């Protein structure tokens, strides 16, 4: 499978956003408004629709769910632990870490869906939909908590106010209650989702400043190592520990090696943190996804 071709659309949109912001009249003032639109409207609609459109068969995939959640908890724990490691403590800024920890465990759900379809067809899509449905709430809470804690804001207050988490939670409840999107509304919601993906990636490119990565290289290496090296190894161990089938193992390995979520940049920027630094990490993660997916699905599988 050509992973570079699979990831090229995301990277090209990031690059387009970077060029448009730097070399046209559509400067940062414009893109700040785009970020607000994506964060408060487009991404929430996308998350809700992504979760409700595929029924979640929790019983049939209980082992995969347990493995996916375990991998998520391990990823979050590893990301949170970085400032407390003796050999890294003096090289990591607490505020930069609070904003970027999410990059280590969040994932790009669109690439996940496209990859699962190519790897295992309808069964793969069903399994990845289950993982997305149960893991997104955990990962979004894990993303918000360090930023809320560092800013000394109440976690529950931030969770309730966070449109991405509210959309995810309501989508999961609606799915479990059997809600189905009305046929007449489906095309509109689908187009909103497509717009959110394109604008979110372009906003990440518009906010990107590679100089910020140079000032926190140690943190960047640690975060991306968790996302693209350690988690695939963890997934392999969990697939054996939970006795997953061949298809489930393939889906879990693919899930573990995905590039990080493009909305990581928007979340950090909207919560008042260093968005350009997170945007740089999103870009690097998209590029590294080619390597980590090849490693997970070619070497480990």
C-alpha positions, 0 to 999 in steps of 0.5 A: 500500500502506498502510504505516502499517497494516502497522506498526501492530501492532508499534507498538501492542504497544510502546505496550501494554508501555509502559502496562502497565509504567508504570501496573499492578503488572507493573513493571520487576521483572516485565519483566526476567524476560520479557526473559530468557525472550525472549532465551534461549528464545523469540527463538532458537526463532523465528530457527531456525524462520524460517530453516529453514521456507523452502528457500534457493536460493542459486544462483538468487538469487546477485546478490540475495545479493551485493547484500544482503550488500554493503548490510549491510556498508556499513550496518555500516561506516557505523554503526561509523564514527559516533564517528570522524567529526570533526563527530560525535566530540564529540557521541557517547558511546562506550557509547551508540554500542556499544549502538545501532549495531545499530539502523542495520542490523538489520531486522524480519524479520516485517515483511519477510515480510509486505511481500514477500508483498504486493509479490511473492507467493510469489516475493517470499517466497522471495527475502526468505527467502534474504536473511534466511537469509544476512544475519541471521548477519552482522547479529547478529555486527555487533550484538554486536561493538561491545558486546563490544569496549567491555566488553573481552570476547572476541568469540568468547566472546560469539558462542558465548554469544549465543543469537540468533547460535547459533540463526541459525547452526544454522538456516542450517546445518540449512536447507542440509542439508535439515532440515524441521521435523516436522509435529507440532512445527510448531504449537508452534514457530509459537506460540512464535514468535508469543509471542516477537514480542509479548513482545519488542515489549512488553518494548521498550515496558516498558523505554522511557524517552524522556528517554534519547533527549533526552540523545543526540539526535545519535547517535539522528539519525545512527543512524536516518538510516542506517537509513531514508534512506542504506540505501535509497539504497545499495540502489538503487545496488546493484540497478543495480550487480548488474543485479537484476531488477525483482522482486529490486530491489523486494525489496532496496529493501523490505529496505533500508527496514524498521524495525529489529529489535525484539530490538535492545532485548533484546540491549542490555539482556541485555548490560548496556547502556542498554536504554531508549535502544535501546528508544526507537530501536526505537520511533522506527524503527517509526514512521519505517518508514512514511516510509522504505518509502514513499520506497524503494518509492514514490519510488526504485522 
